[in-house]
């Protein structure tokens, strides 16, 4: 083989290794970030559901007290 082919082969192997390492790092980082965002969103959503449930419960309790006072 000519020298140019050896150089191209070695540069190609080096680039493949570098890009593989970068792609793996990028994938792991993105998955971690996505999981963090999903966790935060679900936590916010669950808090909103709990607050709404407590508000509805207190509203229903007020109605029940009014009904029992009328009766």
C-alpha positions as CSV (number, residue, x, y, z in Angstrom):
1,X,0.0,0.0,0.0
2,X,1.1,3.5,-0.6
3,X,1.8,5.9,2.3
4,X,-1.3,8.0,1.6
5,X,-3.5,5.0,2.1
6,X,-1.9,4.2,5.5
7,X,-2.4,7.9,6.5
8,X,-6.0,7.9,5.4
9,X,-6.7,4.6,7.1
10,X,-5.2,5.7,10.4
11,X,-7.0,9.1,10.3
12,X,-10.3,7.3,9.5
13,X,-9.9,4.9,12.5
14,X,-9.0,7.8,14.8
15,X,-12.1,9.8,13.6
16,X,-14.3,6.8,14.0
17,X,-13.1,6.3,17.6
18,X,-13.4,9.9,18.5
19,X,-16.9,10.2,17.0
20,X,-18.0,7.0,18.7
21,X,-16.9,8.3,22.1
22,X,-18.5,11.6,21.5
23,X,-21.8,10.0,20.4
24,X,-21.9,7.8,23.4
25,X,-21.2,10.7,25.8
26,X,-23.8,12.9,24.0
27,X,-26.4,10.1,24.2
28,X,-25.9,9.5,27.9
29,X,-26.0,13.2,28.6
30,X,-29.2,13.7,26.6
31,X,-30.9,10.7,28.2
32,X,-30.0,12.0,31.7
33,X,-31.3,15.5,30.9
34,X,-34.5,14.2,29.4
35,X,-35.1,12.0,32.5
36,X,-34.5,15.1,34.8
37,X,-37.0,17.2,32.8
38,X,-39.6,14.4,32.8
39,X,-39.1,13.9,36.6
40,X,-39.5,17.7,37.2
41,X,-42.6,17.9,35.0
42,X,-44.3,14.9,36.7
43,X,-43.5,16.3,40.1
44,X,-45.1,19.7,39.2
45,X,-48.1,17.9,37.7
46,X,-48.6,15.7,40.8
47,X,-48.4,18.8,43.0
48,X,-51.1,20.5,40.9
49,X,-53.3,17.4,41.1
50,X,-52.9,17.3,44.9
51,X,-53.7,21.0,45.3
52,X,-56.7,20.7,43.0
53,X,-57.9,17.7,45.0
54,X,-57.6,19.5,48.3
55,X,-59.4,22.6,46.9
56,X,-62.3,20.4,45.6
57,X,-62.4,18.5,49.0
58,X,-62.6,21.8,50.9
59,X,-65.3,23.1,48.6
60,X,-67.3,19.9,49.0
61,X,-66.9,20.1,52.8
62,X,-68.3,23.6,52.7
63,X,-71.3,22.5,50.7
64,X,-71.9,19.6,53.1
65,X,-71.8,22.0,56.1
66,X,-74.2,24.3,54.4
67,X,-76.6,21.4,53.6
68,X,-76.4,20.1,57.1
69,X,-77.1,23.5,58.6
70,X,-80.1,23.9,56.3
71,X,-81.5,20.6,57.3
